[in-house]
């Protein structure tokens, strides 16, 4: 696991200096604390100047690429091939170079095939496999890779740079494409030392952030920077006259149709495919363990790990003093059942203490508050191991979220004449409900009030942070006037339409797989873990598991009010019945209490202070109303206040002078 960055350019005016490349690379030291490597060839030079082993470079092989300047930077977290896995890495004649962040789990099989084709290997790791696979397959090479990755390949002869991101967006990759230059990196901050990046604020990104709690790809908070979408590659190429072409395209797509099959056969295939995915992710030359919350997903991954280990595996959980948020008794139960070596960290996470670190490392606005416990869990786990497996992705693949039950129920009600009008009646507004976000009556009111909306708008009304009417009331007239005419619902809608032939649960769960999973969950885990030099691997996101799950009928996943039925049918014997029977519990923190207690002063000073008002984004009276209602206990605005607080603190850290 590592961090990558770099640039290509065709004119001196657009060049990136070697010093700037080093600064870009060192921005990623937390992702790769073990080693640094640079490949730098300025415009018109005869040969590169690499900081990697392998001997001198033959200038004759590189003369044709003299019209393009290239820099590649790499920070390494050593996991496999500790002795010879340094990057940037090249092929035998050093005409193909690669920097790569991630893990390729099928690299040994690919290596055997490539050796049969005559390729010579100098290392034992997975990076060199990518180099030789590209030599054989060209741009199609990425579809052979089974793993998580962000990859940059520089083809010296063709003067072509390829960027690729894994299918489910586990590893991030950003780029800034200009007329004669492209700059890229694992994190947005790593592009900035190159200079010349358009960092004007993307107002549409702010609007969508306040709906989704993250900035949806391919947008970023900056106008001049793009997030490469999952399962995509980008191709930058310079012709002999120095003219640049640039394009992006998908190299993989999730199956859209249900696959007819016998359930018994599907169960056998799911058993073998998920277990294989777990075993492949246990490859490591450094200490390895697993996150264990006590929920079904992480418990199942730990069970499959233990079944394929000759000694007790290491498992880690985090507990809280508030019983509403604490799952430690369940994680202990699973650990005792499986016989793992379990370590539970009981902490009182301080949002005030950790906020500066979160704002720095999540270098775009990011308002998923579960980043706080994820941060602490990663920090503490890294003290014991370097690699941890997790259960992310199961909810999207096997209908684990309550909102999928709501989508199914709403579709059933849509078929009853007059039901929409009844549920949308204003009389619902007069029914009192507890202020808690989890209160059943409050959730019922939110469900009913969305019933008049189209399916995608209805879905986002249930799960969004600031809905359309809330954002309209929040924004200043100036912000509304300058806001581009972009439909924020289209991000989810485009993926929901891809699965139009499927039932509502499958449509929205697979839309989440393409939106919420990479934009929120994978971002949360990647940044929190890599900030501490910890690699997290997610077996449910093996694309073989994903393709299998996507083709299953919804009846095998969601039955009654329980999701993940086929997981229990397949692996029920591995875990205690009480774990399978548990209601899903989110990985949260008591934000509602914090905003009325230890964070009240910070929130009021930040959101109602002079700096926030100077930006001109919001109507001050509406922000004050949200704060006062929450503090008085009239309504739970915790998630909205957190999103606004994170955004303002992001401005103060990264764009303090911004104002409309």
C-alpha positions, 0 to 999 in steps of 0.5 A: 500500500502506497501513495503515488503522484506525478506529472507529464508536460510538453512545454517548458512553461508547464514543466514540473521541477524535480523539487516540486515532484519531491514535495508532491511525493512527500505530501504522501509520506503517511501513506508510505512511510517506509521508502521513497522513489522518484523518476524524473526526466525534464523536457528534452533530456536524453535519459531519466534520473531515477532514484531506484535500483537497477543500474544505468538507463540506456539513453538510446532507448529513450531518445524518442521521448525527448519532447515530453517531460515526465515525473513519477513519485512514490511513497511505499508502505512495505507489505509484500516483497520487502527486499526488492519491491521498490518503485518506480519500477520498469521493464527489462529495457526501461521503456515502460515505468509504473507507480502503483498504489494497492494490491494485486491478489492474483499476481502470482498466477499472472506472473506464471503466465507472463514468464511463460510468454518470455518475460524476465522478473527481477522482483517477487512482488506485484508491481512488476507484474503490471509492467509486463502485463501492459507489455502484452495486453496494452490498455486492456491489461487492467481487466486482468487484475484482481485487487484494489489499485491506483496505477500510473504507467508511463510508456516511453516509446509511445509518449503515453501516460495511463492512469487506472483505478480499481473497479469499486473505487477502493483506492483514490486517484485525482488528476488535473488535465491542462492543455499541455500538462497533466498532474496526478496523485493519490490525494488531492493535496499531492497535486498542489505543489506542482503549481498552476492548479485551478483551485477555484471553488466548485460551487456545484460540488458544495451543493452536492456535498451538502446533499450526499455528505461527500463530493461525488466523483468525478467532481472535486471541490476544485474546478481544476481537479478531477477524481478518476471514477472507479473502473476507469482509465485515463489516457494522455498522449503526446504526438511528435508535434507536441499535440496532446490528446486525452480521454477516459473510458470505463474498462469494467461494468457491473452486470445489470441483469439477474442470472438464472440459476439454482439457489443451491449452486449459487450458495456453493459458488458464493461460499467458494468465491468469498472464501477465496477472496479472503484467502487471497487477501491474507497474503502478507509478509507483515503482521495482519489482522481484522477489524471486528465490530461484532456485526455480521459482515466483519464477523464473517470475514474474521471467521473465514480468516480464522478457518484458513489460519494455522494460528489465532488471528488478530482482531480489533474493535473499538468501544464507547462509553455510550451504550447506544453506540457500543458494540464491544460485547458482540465483538467479544462474543464473536472473538471467543466463538472463533478463538481469535486474539482479540483486542478491544480499544475503549476510547472516548473519541474527541471530535474537537481533538481530532478535527484538525487531523481529519480536515487535513487528511480528508482534503475535500469536505467529508461529513461522514462522522463515522470517520472519527471512530474509523480514525481511532480504530485505525490508529490503534490497530496500526500499533499491532499490525500493518494490514487489516481486513474489513467487511465493507461492501456487504450491505450494498451487495446483499441488501443490508440497509433498512432503506432498501426495505423502504424502497421495496415498501414504497414501490408496493404502495405506488401500485395502490390508487390514492395511497401516495396522496394519503401518505403525503398529506400535511396531517402527518406534520401534526403527529409528534415524534421524538427528536432522535434520528432513529425514532421509528415515528420520525422515520415513518413521517420522513418516509410518508412525506417523500412518497409524492416524489419520483423514486430517486428524489424519494430515496435521497429524501430519506438518506440525504443530509440537506434536501432540496428545500433545506438547501434552498432555505440555507443558501444566500441569494448570491450563492443561488444566483451563482450556483450552476444549473446541475441536478444533484440527483443525477449522480445517483440517477445515472446509476439507478437507470443502469439497473432499470430492468431490476426490482427497486431494492436491486436498483438502489443497492447497486446504485449505492455500490457505484456512489455511496460505497466509493464516495463515502465508505471507501474514502472514509476507510482509505484516508483514515487507515492510510493516515496511520500507515495501515492497509485495509483490505475488503474481501466483499469488494473482490469483483468476482464476489460483486459480479456474483452478488449483482446477478442474484435475485432480490428474494435471496437477499431480502426476505421479510425485514431481514437482508443478507439472507443468502449470506446466512444460508451460506455461512450460517454455521460459522457464527453464533445465531445471536450475531445473525439475528442482530439488527444492524448498528451503524458505526457512529458517534454521539454527535447529537450530544456533542453539539449540545455539550462539548462542541457547542461553543466551537460550533457557534463560534465557527458557523456564526463567526465572521469568517463564515459570514464573510463567505456569503454562502448561507443565510445567517438566520437559517444557520442560527435557527439550525443551531438554536433548534438543536441546542434547545432539543427541539430537533436533531440537526446533528448531521447537518451541523456536522456537515456545515462545521466540516465545510467551514473548517475545511475553508479555514484550513485550505481556502481561508480567503474564499468568499463569493 
